[in-house]
């Protein structure tokens, strides 16, 4: 069996909307309470770490080297900011629309000082982490850590009993907390703690169906957790668009349990829903979750159905296709996101459609317009009104706008405009009207920007899904690079790097979203029973697919390359051919048994519950030794 998640759009709740909002707020409070408990647990564990005399001295050295590195970096960054600002001011004397460009006035000596400081910080951190693992492995330290974990466990039990959240929803909160607790205790040499979440009107309510729910039971009026009522007479035309679209979609109502009354009977909430695609036959529904998220100034509601389905039948299609992902700017201005090579010798390119590039550029332009309008409104408000009457304002006003000249958030100015309506002053008509005009215009641009960006991103994902489906319908196997190293491209170059960052390449990386393309390819082949193979990426680009010669070269200089034997090829297409060749070699070779997967029937396996009991006994034994240890 395998799991699938289907998503459907909803309208705002029509029954028990207040209860849904209360559950989401209570879940948000519960999540922050679990975050508080986790931060306290991590504080106790770090106190155990730093309480050891030797570890404390090593950590002091780590802190000293880190501060020295930060000081060296801050000097260089400050010089670069000053040089960039001066260069921009000089160029805007002749071109008012000039954009800032990075300047590097720092010297090689300064960059070498940063390299030395970074190396010293690395050595100190490794020494501290290595010794920490040895010191904290003794019985007493392990027992102290068990006690800190036990205290947090007891606090979580109390928090659950007091949260007031329906059990299907609090499981979502606890799943998120469990994921946060897996993060390391230290981020390098700095504490690593989960963050508290602010309330933004977003949340989720959920039910989990133990044992699963069939599609027939989903339509049954006697269901006690979730049900779907088809309502062909319900009119959603005012929110659905054209009559043709209404004919193609099944209108229905989603009922979800969000609580229980005193007699433990279900308390339901209701959402109008559109089934734009049917749920798969034979699926068992494991969980249904209703989400709401803020997209600009509006709310978007949607439901996710987590399904348990039979594994797909292996694809009978012959052949394989290799995809080498990577963004490159073509001479015609288009962005290529991948090169595709099939085992029949066909070579394709996956090009990001121009309307997606222009759509995201339009969203960025709207954002820039909002920033300019905000700066102008703030400067006018400070210069024309507040500078002349700040001393005569009431204390409540002075406290609220004390730092207004430094505000950069549109939400703060919008909040001020709304608060101002109920706190008018004599002679404030001009300033209030100007701020209100800005607020209305900014809300319009905000809605335009978010709708433009969201719609464009959805079109890009749909484009990738269509491409992936076409490949999965033609080939039975997909070959990808095992580790494309995409995270390394998202990191900024070190300050001491001699080579400046390529801002165009970084911008194109965001536009291309090659990770999203890889995920769409995996899903398409997996859903159709295809085989997804990930192979190592070493030397796929630098090895000639014609003669097999491996030689390093400047891959950023040009997409085309000619090897020493005179064979000219496209870098990404060459990498795709090499991936395909490696897949053929692996397919021809006899599969070797993995010793780690060989199970000896004579050796009994340990169940999950037996392992939990064993770990509990060991923890109790450590606690007993800790209590018996001399002070």
N, C-alpha and C positions, 0 to 999 in steps of 0.2 A: 504494500500500500504506500501511497505517496500523498503529500499534502499540496493543495492548490488554494489560492486566495482569489476570490472574485470580488470586484468592486462595482458598486452601483450608486448612482446619484440620487440624492434625496432633496426634498423641500424641507423647510423648517417644521418642527413638530406641531401637530394640530391638537394633540391630546396630552395633558400633563407636561406641558412645556416648562412650567415652573419647577416641577419635580426633577426633570432632566437637568435643568440648570443647577439646582441644589446638589444633585449627585455629582456633577462635574466639579463644582466648587469644593465639595467635601473630599472628593478624590484628590484634588489639587492640594488641599490642606494635609491630607494623609501622606501624599508624596513628599512634601516638605518636612513633615515630621519624621519620616523614615530617613530623609537626607540628614536631618539633625542628629539622629541616632547614629548613623554611619560616620558622620564627622567626629562625634564623640568617641566612637570605637577606634577610629584611626588616630585620634589624639592620644588615647591610652597606649596604643601600640607604639607610636613614635616616642612616647615617654619611656617605654621600656628600652627602645633602641638607644636613646640619648642618655639614659640613666647609667649606662655602663661607662666607667671612667675612660677606658681606651677608645671606645666608640665616640665619646663626647669630644675627645681631643682631635680625633680624625675628622669629625664633622665640623669642628671649628676651622680646621685647615681647608676643608672644602668650601665653607662659607667665605673665607678670606680670599681664596683664589677666584671664586665666582664674582665677588665684588670687584676685584682687580680687573677681571675681564670686562665686566659691565662698564667700569669707568673708562677703559681704553676704547670700547666700542662707542660710548656716548660722545666722546670727543670727536671722533671721526664723523659720526652721524650729524652732529651739530654743525661741523664745518661744511658738510655737503648740503645741508638745508640752507645755510646762509648763502653759499655759492649759487644754488639753484634759484633762490629768491632774487638775488642780485641780477642773475642772468635774465630771469623772466621780466623784471622791471625794466631792464635796458632794452630788451627786444620789443616790449609793449609800447615803447616810445614811438616806434615806427609801425607796429602791427598790433592794434588793440586786442585782436583775437588770438594772439600767440599763446601756445600751450607750454607748460613747464617741461623742461628736459633735464635729466639728471646730470649733475656736475660732480666730478671727483677731484677735489683739490688736495686730498690727503697725499702724504708722501709715502714712499716705500718703507721708510723707517717706522712710520705709524702702523702700516699694515703688518710689518714683521713683529711689532710689539703685540699686536692682537693675536697673531699666530702663536707666539710664545705663551701669552696669557691663557689662550684656549688649551694649549697642550698641558700647561701646569694644572688647570682646572680638571682636565680629563684624568691625569695621573692621580690627583688627590681623590677624585670621585671613585675611581676604580679601586684604590687602596681602601677607602671607607666601605664600599659595597662588598668587597671581597672579605674583609675582616668581619663585617657585620654578619654575613652568612655563617661564619665559623663560631662567633661568640653566641649568637642566638640559637644555636642548635643544641645547647645543653638542656637538661631536664627542667631546671628551675625556670629559665626564661620561657621555655615552651609552655609550662604550666601557667605562668603569668599571662601569656598570650591567650591561652584557652579561657582563663577567667575573664579577660576583657571581651572575648567573643561571646561568652555565656551571658554577661551583663547586657550586651547589645541584643542578644536573642530574647531575653526576658522583656526588654523595653519594647521590642517589636511586637511581642504578643499583646502587651498592654495597649499599644497604639492601635492594633487591629481591632481590639474589642471596643475601643472608644471612637473609632473613625466614623461610624454611621454610614458607611458605604455598602451598597449591595454587593454580595460576594462575587458575582461575575465581574464587577467593575474593579473591586479591590485586588483581584488577581492580576489585572493589567498593571496596576500600580506596583505590586510586589514583583512582577516580572521585570519591570524597569529598574527597581531597586536592586534586584539580584544581579542584573547586568552591570550596574554601576559599582557594585561591591567587588567585581572581578578586576577592576582597575588596580594597578600596583600601588603600594603604599607611598612610594616616593616617585616623583617625576624627575629623574636624574638626581639632583641633590636637594630639590625643593619638595615640600609637602604636596601631595596630590589628594584633593578632597572633591567630592561631588558638589555641584552648585545648587543653590536654592532657585526655584523657578518662580517667576512673577506671573500673576494672573492676567491673561490677555484675552479671556473669553473663549479659549480653546480647551477642548477636552474630549472625553469619550465615555460612553456607557456600553457595557458588554454583558453577554451571558455565555456561559460555557455549558455545553450539553454533554454530560457524562455518558459515554457509550455511543454517542452520535445520534443524529436525527435524520430520518429518511426524507426524501422530497415529498412523499405522500403525507407524512406526519407534519411537514412544514405547512401544508395547506389545510390541516385539520384544525377545526375550531376548538378542539379540546386540548391543544398543546399548551403547556404551562410555562414555557420559556420564550418561545419566539414563533411567530406564524406570519404568513403572507397571504393576504386576501386579494384576489384579483377583482378589480372593480372596473369593468368596461364602461360603465356609465360616468365615471369620474372625469371631469373636464380639467385637463392640465394645459389646455391650449395656450393660455396667456403666458405660460412659462416655458412652453415646449417649442414654439416657433410655428413652422408651416404645418398645414394639415397633412401633407405627405409624411413628414416626420412623425406625426402623431399616429399615422396608420402603421408605421414600421415598428413602433415600440409598444410594449405591453405595460399598461398602466396598472398599478397595484398599490396596496397599502401594507407597510411593514409595521407589525406589532412587536414590541420588545418589552420584556419584563424589566422594570427598573426598581422594584421593591416588593414588599409584602405588607398586607394589612394585619390587624390584630389577630385575625383568624388564619393567618398564613396563606391567604388567597393572593393571587398575583395582582400587582398593580402595574398597569400597562401604560406605555407611551406609544404614540402613533405618528408615522411619517408617510407622506405620499412618496412613492418610489416608482422608478421606471426600470423595468428589466430589459435592457438593451440587448442582452444575450441570455439564453436559457442556462440554467445550472446543468451540469453534465448528468446524464442518466446514471443511476446507481451510486451517486455520491452520498456520503454520510456527512452531515453538517456537524462540525466540532465546536465552532464558536461563531457568534455573530456580534459585531461591534459597530456601533454608530459613532462617527467622528464629526466634529465641527472644527474648522480652522479658519483663521482670519486671512483673507486675501485682500489686502488694502483695507478699505473701509467697509467691506461686506463680509458676510459669513458664508462659508461653503459647507454643506452637509453631505455626507456620503456614508455608505455602509459597506463593510467588508465581511464576506462569508468565508470562513476557513473550512475547507472541505477535505475529506478523506476519500480518495479515489483509488481504484485499482491501477497498478502500474501500467504504462502504455505498452502495447505490443511492439517488440523490436522492429525497427523499420526494415522493410525488405529492399529498400533502394540501394543500388550499388554505388560505388564511388565515394570520393571524399572531396572536401573543399577546405583549403587553408586560408585563414584570414589573418593578415598582419595589420594590427591597428596602429595608428599614428597620424597625427595631424600635420599637414603640409600645405603651405600657401602656393597655389598654382600660379603660373604667369598670367592667366586670365582673371585672377583675383578670387577664384573659388577656392574653397578649403576641402582638401581631400582628407578623409578620416580613416581610410583603410584601403589596402590592396588585397584582392581576392584571386586565388589561383586554384583551379580544379585539377583533378587528376587526368582530365582529358586535354590539358594544356591551355584551357581558356583562362584569360586574365581580365579581371574587371577592376574598376575603381568605384569606391563608394564616395560620392560627392555630397557635401552638405548643401541642400538647396539654397539658392540665393535669397528666397523670400524669408527663410529662417534667419539668415545672417542680418538681413535688413530689418527684420522684425525685432530682433534683440537690440540692434543699434538704435531703432526708434525708441524702445523702452529706456535705453540709457540716455538718449537725448531728452526725453521727458523728465527723467530724474535730474539731469543737469539744469533744466529750466526751473524745476522746483527749488533746487538749491540756490540759484541766482535770485529768484523771487523772495526766498526766505531771507537771504543776506540783505536785499534791498529793503524789505519790510522792517527788519530788525534795526538797520542803521537809521532809517527814517523815524522809527518810533523813539529811538534813543536821542537823536539829534533834535527833533522838532517838538518833543513833548516832555519826555522824562527828565532831560537835562535841565529844564526850566522849572519843574515843579516837584522834583523828588523830595525836597526838604519839607514841602507842605503837605505831603501825602500822609494818610493815616498809617499807624504802625503795621496794621495788617497788610496794607499795600506795600510798604517798604520791605517787609520781610519776604513777600512773595516775589518781588522783582529786583531783589538786591543784586543778583548776578545776571540780570537779563542781557547785558551787553555781551556775555560770553556764551549765551545759549546757541546750540547748533541743531536742536531737535525741533522738527515741525510739530510734533505732538505736544511739546511744552507750550508753544505759542498758540496752538489750537485750544489747549486747555485753558490758557490765560484768557483767550477771547470768550470762551463759554462762561468762565467764572466772572468775567467783567460785566456780563449782562445783568447780573444780580448785585453788582457792586459799583454802580455808576457814580461818577464824580461830577461836580460842577465844571463846565467848560471842557469836558473830554470828548465832545461830539466828533471833532475832526479825527483825533487819534483812534477812537473806538471804531468809527466807520471805516477808516483805512485798514485797520487790523481785521475787521469783519470781511471786507472785500478780499483781502489776501486769503483768509481762511476758506472762503467759498471757492475761490479759484484754485487753491492748493488741493482741496478735496476733490475737485473735478479732475485735476491733473493726476492726482494719486490713483483714483479709480481707473483712469485711462492707462497709466503706466503699468499698474498691476495686471489689468486685463490683457494688455498687449504682451507683457512678459509671460504670463501664465499660458495664454493661448499659443504663443510661439513655442514654448517649451513642450507643450503637449503635441503640437504638430511635429516637432523634431522626434519625439519618442514614437509617435505613430509612424513616421517615416522609417525609423530604424526597425520597428516591428514588421512592417511590410517587407523590407529587404530581407530580414531574418527568415520570415515565413517563406519567401520565394526560394531561398537557398535550402531551407529544410525540406521543401517539397521536391527538390531535385536530387539531393545527396543524402546518403545515409550516415555520414560521419563528418564531424566538424573538428578541425585542428586549429588550436590557438597556442599562443605562447604561454608557458606555465606561469611565469612571473614577468609581466610586462614592465614592472618597475614604475607604474604610473604615479605612485605616491611621491617618488623622488622628483618628478617634474613639478609638483605643486610646491615644493620647498623653495624658499628664497636662497639665493647664493650667499655664502658668508660675507661679512663686511670686508674682510681682508682679501677677498677674491680679486685677482688681477683682471678678470674678464667681467665686464658689466652684464647685467641681466638683459635678455632679449624680451622686452615688454610686449612686442608683437606676438612672439611665440606663446607667451603666457596668456595673452588675451585669446588667441586661437585655441588654446587648450580648453578654455572654458566653453567656447562656442562649439567645439567638436564633441565634447562629452563622450570620449571613447569608452569609458567605463560603462556608460549606459548602453552603448552599442554592444559591448561584449555580453552584458547581461541579457539583452534581447536575443542575441544569437544563442546563448545557452538555453534560455527558456524555450525558444522555438524548436530546437533540435530535441530537447528533453521531452517536450509535450508530444512529439511525433514518434517517440521511440528511437531517435537517432543516438549515435554514439558521440560524445563530446570528449575529445582528447586534448590534454594540455601538455606540451613538450617544453623542455628547457630552451631558453632564448639565446644562450651563448653562441656567438659567432654566426647567427642567422643572417645578419646584415653584411658582415665583413667577409663571408665565404662566398666565392663565385659559384652559382648553381650550375654553371656549364662545365668548368674544368676542376672545381673543388679547391682552388687556391684561396688561402686565407691570408689576408693582409689588411692591417688597420689603415684607415683613411679618414679624412674630415667629412663626416656624414652630413654636417650642417651646411657645407659649402654648396652642394648641388644635389638634386634628386638623382640625376643620372651619374653613373660611375663606370669607368673602364678599368678592368683588372689588368694586371701585368701581361697577361697573355692576349690582350686585345679584345676581350669580350665586354660589350657595353650593355648595361642593364639598369633598370629602375631599382633603386634600393629596396623599397617596400615590396615590389613584386618579386625581387630576388629572395627576400626573406620568406615570403609566402611559399615560394618553390622549395626552399630548403626545409621549411617545416613539413611540407608534403612528402619530401624525400625521406626525412627522418621517420615519418609515420609509416611509410611503406617498409622501411627496414625493420621497424619494430613489429609490424604485422607479420612479416615473413619469419622473424625469429620465433623460436618456440618459447611460449610463456614459462617463466621460471616461477616456482612456488615461493611464496613469501614466507620465510620461517616465522615471522611474527604472527601470521594468520593461521598457522597450523595448530589445531587444538588436539591435545592428547585426551582421548576418551577415558583413560584411566585416572586422570587428574580431575577431581570435581571442580566445577567453576563456582565462583562466589557470586551470589545474587546481590542485588542492590541493597536489600534490607539486611542481609548478613554482613555486608561491608559496613553499613551504618552502625550496626550493633558492635562490630569489632572496633571501629574508630571511637565509639562512645566508651567502651571499656578501657581502651588505651588512654583516653583523655582523663577518665576518672583515676586511673593509676598514676598519671602524671600529677594530678591535683593532690593525691595522697602523699606522693614523694615530696611535693613542694611544701606541704604543710608540715611534714616531718623534718624538713631540712633545717639545720641550725641557723640562727640568725648571724 
